[in-house]
Amino acid sequence: MKQNETIFTEIILVGFTTDPKINAALFVLFFIVYIVTFTGNVLIIILIIINAHLHKPMYFFLCVLSILDLCYSTTVLPKLLSDLFSTKRIISLFSCTTQIYVILLVEGSECQLLVVMAYDRYIAICRPLHYPILMRWGNCYKLVALVFILSFMLCTVPSLMSPITICSNQMNHFMCELLAFLKLSCEDISSSEMQIFSFSFITLLLPLLLILLSYASILFALLKIRSARRSKAFSTCTSHLSVVALYFGTAMLMYFGPSSMYSTDQEKYSSIFYVIISPMLNPLIYTLNNKEVKDAIQKVQAKITQ
């Protein structure tokens, strides 16, 4: 270690602004977002657990998606809310790196889970006679386990194997995010950027390609059936497609953006969509577009009002 090198144990998060009025408005906004996110995802999980007719692979995967969204928002939002009223937005280096690893694990898991959900719809629509065999519960559990294992190996392990020595402890972000954390490095980060780009190709582009191929096959199959059945079958896919577009669009904008973007506010604001907004919208999208989920909510409401 160099003689004049400083060892940092804390990271200072710049956040959004130091204006108290703006921070108060942001607190109200993000607090509402967190309440809606928490309530919506917990409601989805409870509905799927207590309603026997929702005990299907599609809703099992939706339940796992809601758990991941809860992990996303709970990892970031409580700390963000406390920082909005704090003059010293400090997080320990250990907590900061832990937040990075958790976010990477959840990111990778969500990308791969969306592939599994597209595969489920492909089997249900294109190979309905094989669905009970291919998507039996044992296979569903194995697919979810594979999602977490692959995510850990592809997203978390590479970061654990490449520790970063930092020369600054002020991060232009509201959370500990890998690309922003890289900017604190003492060394040339071009090799790290290339590594991130390579793994982003595997964890973002390949899953998106598999999802698009699944839906291309689904669309081809739907064109061969009657319009009434076609509408009913495709209605189960629209929610998933909306979530895919929202999540992959914002994540790819950040991880495949130009290197100069990493030190700007643009990257910070892009993170809001896939870390904060997306977990809030996912349960709303599935609730509004899914008849079975809406029916389950109405039954629960009817029991409560009796």
Stockholm file with secondary structure:
# STOCKHOLM 1.0

chainA/1-306         MKQNETIFTEIILVGFTTDPKINAALFVLFFIVYIVTFTGNVLIIILIIINAHLHKPMYFFLCVLSILDLCYSTTVLPKLLSDLFSTKRIISLFSCTTQIYVILLVEGSECQLLVVMAYDRYIAICRPLHYPILMRWGNCYKLVALVFILSFMLCTVPSLMSPITICSNQMNHFMCELLAFLKLSCEDISSSEMQIFSFSFITLLLPLLLILLSYASILFALLKIRSARRSKAFSTCTSHLSVVALYFGTAMLMYFGPSSMYSTDQEKYSSIFYVIISPMLNPLIYTLNNKEVKDAIQKVQAKITQ
#=GR chainA/1-306 SS CCTTCCCCCEEEECCSCCCHHHHHHHHHHHHHHHHHHHHHHHHHHHHHHHCGGGCSHHHHHHHHHHHHHHHHHHHHHHHHHHHTTCSCCEEEHHHHHHHHHHHHHHHHHHHHHHHHHHHHHHHHHHCGGGHHHHTCHHHHHHHHHHHHHHHIIIIIHHHHTSCCCBSCCEESSSSCCHHHHHTTBSSCCHHHHHHHHHHHIIIIIHHHHHHHHHHHHHHHHHTTSCHHHHHHHHHHHHHHHHHHHHHHHHHHHHHTSCGGGGGSHHHHHHHHIIIIIHHHHHHHHHHHHCHHHHHHHHHHHHHHHC
#=GC SS_cons         CCTTCCCCCEEEECCSCCCHHHHHHHHHHHHHHHHHHHHHHHHHHHHHHHCGGGCSHHHHHHHHHHHHHHHHHHHHHHHHHHHTTCSCCEEEHHHHHHHHHHHHHHHHHHHHHHHHHHHHHHHHHHCGGGHHHHTCHHHHHHHHHHHHHHHIIIIIHHHHTSCCCBSCCEESSSSCCHHHHHTTBSSCCHHHHHHHHHHHIIIIIHHHHHHHHHHHHHHHHHTTSCHHHHHHHHHHHHHHHHHHHHHHHHHHHHHTSCGGGGGSHHHHHHHHIIIIIHHHHHHHHHHHHCHHHHHHHHHHHHHHHC
//
